[in-house]
């Protein structure tokens, strides 16, 4: 299992980013819960400008967003399996945690869980998919010791 963390050199000094150990622990929890092993994951923490550029290029949405998931469709014989990349915007996650009156770590953990579930094929395009993904997120987040991420 390889979980690589990269911080953009353009991050503001006062923006909160959890430690690599926490980010990796949250990711490992998802993999354990989903019985996924021998994968590689790359997590890049970015500023609003980079998030907005990626969101515009890949989703046609001209605004920064909290988390983007970029799955990699590697052949099954590639071991370890390269799962994909997560791009998390520290400024957006920080602002959302304050607006939603959540602890920073709780919201960061939720973004990691949410993003990885997307990489594992979960989605929320229709009500049934959304409910399944939300239930799974709640189970994992509560297992990490945080409150339900949805009200």
Buried (B, 14 or more C-beta within 10 A) or exposed (E): BEBEBEBBEEBEEEBBBBEBEBBBBBBBBBBEBBEBEEBBBBBBBBBBEBBBEBBEEEEEEEEBBBBBBBEBEBEEEEEEBBBBBBBBBBBBBBBBBEEEEBEBBBBBBBBBBBBBBBBBEBEBEEEEEEEBBBEBBBEBBEEBEBEEBEE
